[in-house]
Amino acid sequence: QTLGNLTAGSSSSQLNKLIDKWFFGADVPQLTTTGLSWVTSTGTLFPPTPSRADTKQGLLGDCYFIAAVAAIADRNPNAVRNMFIDNGDGTYTVRFYTGQYGDFNSGGTITSGFSSGTGAADYVTVNRSLPVNANGSLVYSGYGLSATSSSTILWIALAEKAYAQWNETGGEGRDGTNRYAAIEGGWMANVNCQVLGYNSTNYPFFSTSKQTLVSALTAQRAVTLGTQSSPSNGLVGSHAYVVTGYD
C-alpha cells in the first residue's frame, strides 16, 4: 500500500509502518511462491575478502545482478563493503545510486548510466530475515545454504533483498513494487552504475576487438558477459557470467 509522507495529523499506525520500513527493514519483499518462509539469519555479513566465491544464484532470475556484484567484489572488495552500514541492531543500511538514467551511444559502444556521469546516493534498510524453504535453506541468493549457520556469508543475499526493496522507491527504473519477482531479468551495466555510482560501458561482442576485453581484464575492470538466447558454445542461453580472465 502507499504510505506517503508524514504530515500534521498523520496516524500513529502510519508512523509505525514508516518506521518499520525505513529504520527496521520490516517491510520485506513479496516472495515468488508459496511454501517459503522468513528466518532470521545468523551468518556472517562478510568473509575477510568478499569475492565471487560468496555468490550462488538461487530460484530467482536475477543472474545479471549476481554476476555484476560478484565481478565488482572480485575486482574491488571495498566497493561491496562500502555498500553496507551495520546499524548494530540486526539491520543494515544498503546504499545504491540513482539519478537521471539512460543509454548513450558513442563510437559503437553504449554507455549506460547517469546523464551527469554520476548518481546520487540512495539508501534502503534491510533486516536479517531471509527466505528459506521447509529445510531452513536459503532459496534465492545463497541457494541451499543454511540461514542459521554461522559460516554462511550473507552480504550477497542481503544485497539482493535490498535491491528488491529499493525497487519500490522508483529509483531502479522498474515497476516500483517491493517484490523479488520484480528484479528478475536485467542488465549488468545498470547494476554496475547503481552499485558504484558512475557509468558503465557495454561492448557488442562480435564487433569489439579481442584487445578491448584483454585490456579491461588487465586493468582489473569488473567484466561480465551476457549470452544470446541460444548460444552454440556450451554456455547457458540468456544468462550472465563473470569473466575472470583471458586465455
N, C-alpha and C positions, 0 to 999 in steps of 0.2 A: 504494500500500500504506500501511498505518497504521504510522507510525514511532514514535509515542508520545513520552514524555519520557525524558530520561537518568536512569538510576538507577545505583547501585553495581553493577558487573558488566556494564554495557552494553557491547556490542561496538564495536570501532573502526569497523566498517562502518556501524553506526547513527549514530555520532558524525559521521562524514564526510558521511553523507546529510543529517543535520540541519544541518550547517554549510553544505552546498551549498544547501539550501533557504532558510535564514533569513539567511545572510550573503552568499552569492554569487549568489542568484537563479537557480540552475541547475535548479530543479525547474519547468521551463516547462510551460505548459498543453498539454493534448492538442489537436491540430489537428482541424479539422472534416472533412477529407477527405484522401485520398492525393494524391500529386503535389506536395505543398507541402514546403518545407524551411525550416530556420532559417539566417539570415545575421546576422552581427554588423553592426549598422547603424553608419554613420559620420556621420550627420547631426548637426544642432544640436538640443539639447533645447528651447530656446525662441527665438522671434524677440524683437525688442526689446519688443513688447507682444503677449502671447497674445490671440487672439480667435477668433471662429467661422471666420474665413478659414483657419485652420490645420486645420480638420476636414473630413474626407471619409469618409463611411461606405463600407465595403467589403463583402466577401462574408460578412457576418455580420448577423443580425437583431437588432442592438443599437442601433437608431435612438434609442431612449429615452435610452440612456447618452450617445451622441454629442450629441444635442440638449441635454440637461441641462448637460453640461460645457461645451459651446460657448456656451450662454446665460450661464453663470457667468463664463466667460472674457471675454465681451463687456462685462459689467457691472462685474466686479471682477477684473482680470487677476492681482492679487496672491493672490487666493484659489486660483487654479490654480498659481501659482509656489510657494505655500506647501505644496502637496501633496507636493512633491519635496524630498528631501535628496540632493545629489550626494555619493556616498561616495568619489569620487576614484579609484576602481579599476575603472571601467566598469560600476558598479552604481548603482542609485538606490533609496532607501527611499521608499515611497509611503504617504502617510497617508490612511486612511479613518476614519470614525466608526461605532461600533457601540453597542448597548445594548438595553434592553427596548423593543421596537418595536411600533407599531400604528397604526391609523387612528382618529381621534376626530371625531365628527360634532357640529358646533356651528352652529346657525342656518342650516342649508342648505349650509354648506361643510364640507369634510372636511380636517382637518389630518392629515398623515402625518408620522410621526416617532417621537420618543422619549417615553415616558411621563413622564420627568422634565423634558422640554423640551430637553435637550442630550444629546449622545452622548459616549462615551469614545473617545479616540484609539486607533487600532489600526494596525499597520504591517506592510507586506509589502515584500520586496526583489525587484527585477527587474534582470536584466542587459540588455545592449543587443541581444540576439538577437531578431529579429522574423521572422514568417512571410512567405515570398516564394514566387512561382511560378517556373517554369523560366527566365523572363526576368530574375529578380532584382528584380521589382517587388513592393511590398507588396500583400497580398491582403485584409487586414482594414482597420482604420482607416488612412487614407492611401493608399487603393487606387490602384494604378497608378504611384505614386512610386517612385523608385529608393531602395532601402535603403542604398546605399553612396554616395549623392550628398551632398556636404557642405551642400547647400542644403535638404535635406529636414528639415522640422520634426518632431520625434519625440515631443513631450510627450503628444499625444493617443493615439498608438499604444501608448506605454508605459503610460499610464493605463489603457487598455483591457486590456492584458495583465495589469497588476497587479490589475485588477478580477476577471479570470478566476482568477488565482492566489489572491486573497484569499477567493474563494468557498469554498475548501477549509477555511477556519477555522470556517465556520458562521456568521460574523458578518454575512453578506449576506442570510441568510434564504432561501437557495435550496437546492440539493440537496447542497451540501458537497463538490463534486468540483472538481478542477483541470482544467477543460476550457473551451475557448472556447464550445462549443455550450451550456454551462450558463448563459451570461449572455445568451442570446437571449430576447427578449420581456421587457418590464418597464415600470415607470412612472418618469417623470421626477422626481416628487416624492421617491421613495425615494432616487434618486441625489443630489438636492439635499441631503437630510439626511446621507447618507453622505460627501459631499464637504465640506459646510460645518459639520456638527456640530450644527445646530439644525433645528427643524421647518419643514415646507413645506406650503403650502395648495393644495388642489385646488378649482377652481370649475367646476360644471356649466355648460357653455357656453350652453345655451338657457334657463337660469333665473337667469343672472347679468347684472347691468346692464352696459351698454356702458362706463359710467363706471368700473367696477371695473377693467376692462382698461386704460383710458386712464390711470387713476391709478397703476396698477402700473408702466406704462411710463414715465410722467413721473417716478416716484420711482426710476427706474433699477433696478427689480427684474429678476431673471432670469426671463423669461416663456417658457413653452413651450406647445405646443398638440398634443393627441392627437386624431386623426381617428377617426371611426366606420369600420366595415369597408367601407361602400360610399357614400362621400360623393358628392354630386351637384354639387360646386362646382369640380371640376377638380383638387382635391387628391388625393394618393395615400391609399388606404384603409389603416387600421390602421397609421398612421405617425406619427412625432413630428417636430414642426417647432419651430424657434426663432422667436419673434415679436419682430421688430426695431423695429416702430413702428406707429402707427395713422394712417390717412388717412380 
